[in-house]
Amino acid sequence: MSDILKELDKISLRLSEESFLTNKGLSNEVGIHVFCYDPEDELTVRKHFDNLKDDASTTYRLIECDLYKIFLEICEEKHILKSIPNMEERKGKDYLIEQLQKVATPEAFVEKMKYEPHQTGDILLISGVGKVYPFMRSHKILDNIQHIFADIPVLMLYPGTFDGQDLGLFGKFLDGHYYRAFNLL
């Protein structure tokens, strides 16, 4: 069995733990967890979590927020989605990123992620981190959701590494510093 399959086998048990679902044992920190994996395993991880979301026998409910889908929604609502390719062609990649980051702010993302009421057993699942890069950085999302999702665990699927302080996207880019999260496994 491959390493990623061994890791994925452990996840359902971890998500079912009462201490995980109630954010206990975290020294009063917000329950933000990161599941790191090799970017080559993206499709395997995605399929596994789709299966977990569909499994009615679990003691938890995964509420998925795909950052890339949220990004597209924001761009569509601002009526700029269709003009993005032209803007990049005319003004260049750096200009495009700068302009899109003004519209698709961390606050706009978080507003799309909000839902009420949070129920016991809910887990906010953040996916699409690699797909939305470089328009949104994962540490900015984590900084902005702490106070909104303090009562339920948050799990970010991360195609890269997290050493307890630094997020390394794709094993190539320093995505940002974030020290309030915990490795899931």
JOFENTA-V960329 format. One record per run of one state. SS is the DSSP state (a for helix, b for strand, c for the rest). FROM is the first residue (numbers start at 1). LEN is the number of residues. If there is no record, write none. Layout:
SS|FROM|LEN / SS|FROM|LEN
This chain:
c|1|2 / a|3|14 / c|17|1 / a|18|4 / c|22|10 / b|32|5 / c|37|2 / a|39|16 / c|55|6 / b|61|6 / a|67|11 / c|78|3 / a|81|11 / c|92|1 / a|93|11 / c|104|2 / a|106|8 / c|114|8 / b|122|6 / c|128|1 / a|129|4 / c|133|5 / a|138|8 / c|146|7 / b|153|6 / c|159|1 / b|160|3 / c|163|3 / b|166|4 / c|170|3 / b|173|5 / c|178|4 / b|182|2 / c|184|2
